Structures are given as C-alpha cells and as structure tokens.
Amino acid sequence: MLVAINLARLSHEPLALTIAEPREILGQGVAYSTSDSAHLLNVPAGRMSALVDDAAHFSRYIGCDAGAFISRSEYGRYLLATFLEFQGANPLFSFRHEKVLVESIERLDGHFVVQSDSGAMGKFDAIVLATGHGQSISSAPIARLSGNPRIVLDVWRDLIPQSDGTMISVGTGLTFIDHALTHLRRNPSNRAIGISRTGWLPLPHLKKRAEPLAVPEPARATSDGMRAFIESSSDWRAAQDGVRHELPEIWYRWSEEEKQRFMNRHLRWWNVHRHRVAPEIDEELQEMATSGRLQVISGEIEKIDPTDDGLKVALTDGRTLESDFLINSMGYRSGEDSLLIQSLVVKGLAELGPLDMGISTDFPSFHVKSAKTGGEGLFAIGALLIGERFETTAVPELKVQAHEISTLLLS
C-alpha cells in the first residue's frame, strides 16, 4: 500500500497498477486486520505518516497529538483512504485489485509473465514483491496437535476461541500482549500465561520520546559493541533509536559470522527493547500482573496433552500447567518459505538473503539480485529484506523503502 500510495501521488505519465492480494480489503495485512480497537500501534502517530515528506499526515488524519498511540485497525483504514485519495486525484493513474495469490513469475522478452491461483494475469513491465510475513514459526509440541480446536497455530490468520478460562501463549512479545489483554478484558475471571525462553516482556515507550543519539564506531563494528553502547547510555531508548536508524547499513557491513552472532546472542534482548509497547498498555499489563491474572514464565514446552476439558502443558523443567486453549505467538518467518519465492530462487530470478533469510537485493537499492534479469524491473520491500537489512518491517523504515522504490519505478 505504501508503494501504491507513492505511485499514485508521484506519477505524471500514464501508469497501470495491479495489486495481487487475496484479502478483500487492501491496507490491512497481518498487522492491521485486527478487529479489536484496543490493539494499539507500538509507534506514536507522529512517526506513522505514509509520506516521507509530511510527518504529520497521519496525526492530522486522525486529529491527534503526535505522541498518541492509535488503534491498528484505524491505521489500516488510513492507508486505504490515503491511497484512494491520491488515486482519485491522478487521471493518469489506473488501478485494479486482483483477489488472487501469485504462484509463478517468469521473465520473457523483457517482460514478466505472471500466473496466479486463478490463471494467467498477463505481462508486466515491473514487479514489487511486497509479500509481508511468511508462515508462522512453531515448535514440535505445538505442531503435533495441528488441527486441535484448542490450539491456534497462527493467531493473526486463524480464529481464536472466544472461550473463557486460562489462555497460554507460547511467546511473550507484542502478539502475546495483544491477545492476552483481549482475553483478560473480556471476563474478569480470565487468566493469561505467557511462556518464553527468557520470560521477558517488551519494554514501554516513554510518554515523550528523546532524540536519537549519535552512534559511535565501536557500536557499528560488532554486535557486542552495539549492545554495550545501548546498555551503557543514560537513555537506552535514545541510544537504540540511533542504532535502529542506521542498522540496515551497519547490518549490511557485518560479516555473516557477526550477523549470526547477533542472532544467537542478542536477538531476544534486541526485540524486547526495540519492539516497545505504548505507556498505557504497559500500565495495564502491570495491573494485570499485580492482580495475578497475568503470569509470565521462563521455560520451554516439552509436551502438550489434550484433556477432557482443556490442555495439560509440561515444561522441560518438570513444571506442568493447565489451560483451556493455547495460542502460538512465536512470530513469523521472513517470507522465503513461500512457494512463490522458492520458485523464483529455483528459476534464478532471486537469491536467498544472508543467513538464508528473505532474499538479496543490490543494497542500498531494492532491485532483487538475479543473474537472469540483471536487477531490472523486479523489486522487494519489507519482511523479505530482513536478511539484507534486518530492520525492515516497521512503517518508519517501510515508507522510506516505498518512496525509493517508487522513484526508481517512475524513473
């Protein structure tokens, strides 16, 4: 949607855009399709504009302060409304939404030939791979009970039971917080238990954000140095925000070994500091924890057994827990597992990214690396670039990527 917004806004010659998206409504995806208005963005409104040159665009649309945290469903509506506004104002721009899943892309005579699950879609001069997150990550104990109505493998794509009682979540990140609070708000007798290896919850934003700090050379050189800089700063949030803005370039310059060291040693630490919650959400979490309705456990699941009225969950340290249902909040892969991306790699139209995460591009640009296309006409954005850039899934980064890709397409 961010690419579409930029194309509709910036194109001054005839341009025909097709969006292949199975969902009925554009602008939602995994993040903004929630029907719970209490699920908030984890970035303040002042940093969520779809336009790189108008930071207040979203906060004006909502009519809120730049520091406010708005519902995610409202943001999805904003994206679609913004696109429709620019589309309607540009008589040279035409658009169609094909509710299909693209299964195959071929390179033929300077064009891309596209096949979907509904048949041939035709020829295109350029393609942007904006496929978002891949399949949900799971663990063996959860996967063994696939099909059990008390197990939710993909919390944003599958229906969650609207039953009361005790909910267990595997994973204690932002997804856990969303669904735990929804469950706890529904009935004052409900309980929620989160299980993860660290037992860490995401940390909160401050009510007023400080300016990002300059990043010293030692913090650029190694992942250990980066963490030391953040932890030793008087304002770790400002230090991490400084690193975050430069992380794509820092990550690109690290060796494969250093990237892997970060993933092994620092990824979980980075995530709880980087993916923060709104202050009002953190306050509610603390109240729920103090009352005993919310519990976070450090541990790993060894086995899950169905019972007559729920689930019995055994941890590797010998502890056992009982719940009415269990949700998988372990997150998503970066998209390299999709049949489309796998076929592009096999055909030589794309290459897997560093650490086999996502796909490779001609950093700092966004052309997909390919011996067959020479990098012309095929672009990637978002989660697919996690191996190439690592910091690539939040709107502050995505809107810059979308603007640069659109500029390349229009040139």
C-alpha positions, 0 to 999 in steps of 0.5 A: 500500500505504501508503494501504491500510495507513492505511485499514485501521488508521484506519477505524471505519465500514464501508469497501470497498477495491479495489486495481487492480494487475496484479502478483500480489503487492501491496507490491512495485512497481518498487522492491521486486520485486527478487529479489536480497537484496543490493539494499539500501534507500538509507534506514536502517530507522529512517526506513522505518516505514509509520506516521507515528506509530511510527518504529520499526515497521519496525526492530522488524519486522525486529529491527534497529538503526535505522541498518541498511540492509535488503534491498528485497525484505524491505521489500516483504514488510513492507508486505504483512504490515503491511497484512494485519495491520491488515486482519485486525484491522478487521471493518469493513474489506473488501478485494479485489485486482483483477489488472487495469490501469485504462484509463478513469475517468469521473465520473457522478452523483457517482460514478466509473465505472471500466473496466479491461483486463478490463471494467467494475469498477463505481462508486466513491465515491473514487479514489487514483491511486497509479500509481508510475513511468511508462515508462522514459526512453531515448535514440535509440541505445538505442531503435533496437535495441528488441527486441535480446536484448542490450539491456534497455530497462527493467531493473526490468520486463524480464529481464536476461541472466544472461550473463557478460562486460562489462555497460554501463549507460547511467546511473550512479545507484542502478539502475546500482549495483544491477545492476552489483554483481549482475553483478560478484558473480556471476563474478569475471571480470565487468566493469561500465561505467557511462556518464553525462553527468557520470560521477558516482556517488551519494554514501554515507550516513554510518554515523550520520546528523546532524540536519537543519539549519535552512534559511535564506531565501536557500536557499528563494528560488532554486535557486542559493541552495539549492545554495550553502547545501548546498555551503557547510555543514560537513555537506552531508548535514545541510544537504540533509536540511533542504532535502529536508524542506521542498522540496515547499513551497519547490518549490511557491513557485518560479516555473516559470522557477526550477523549470526552472532547477533542472532544467537546472542542478542536477538531476544534482548534486541526485540524486547527493547526495540519492539516497545509497547505504548505507556498505557498498555504497559500500565495495564499489563502491570495491573494485570500482573499485580492482580495475578491474572497475568503470569509470565514464565521462563521455560520451554514446552516439552509436551502438550496433552489434550484433556477432557476439558482443556490442555495439560502443558509440561515444561522441560523443567518438570513444571506442568500447567493447565489451560483451556486453549493455547495460542502460538505467538512465536512470530513469523518467518521472513517470507522465503518459505513461500512457494512463490519465492522458492520458485523464483530462487529455483528459476534464478530470478532471486537469491536467498538473503544472508543467513538464508533469510528473505532474499538479496537485493543490490543494497542500498537499492531494492532491485532483487539480485538475479543473474537472469534479469540483471536487477531490472524491473523486479523489486522487494520491500519489507519482511523479505529484506530482513536478511539484507537489512534486518530492520525492515518491517516497521512503517518508519523504515517501510515508507522510506523503502516505498518512496525509493522504490517508487522513484526508481519505478517512475524513473 
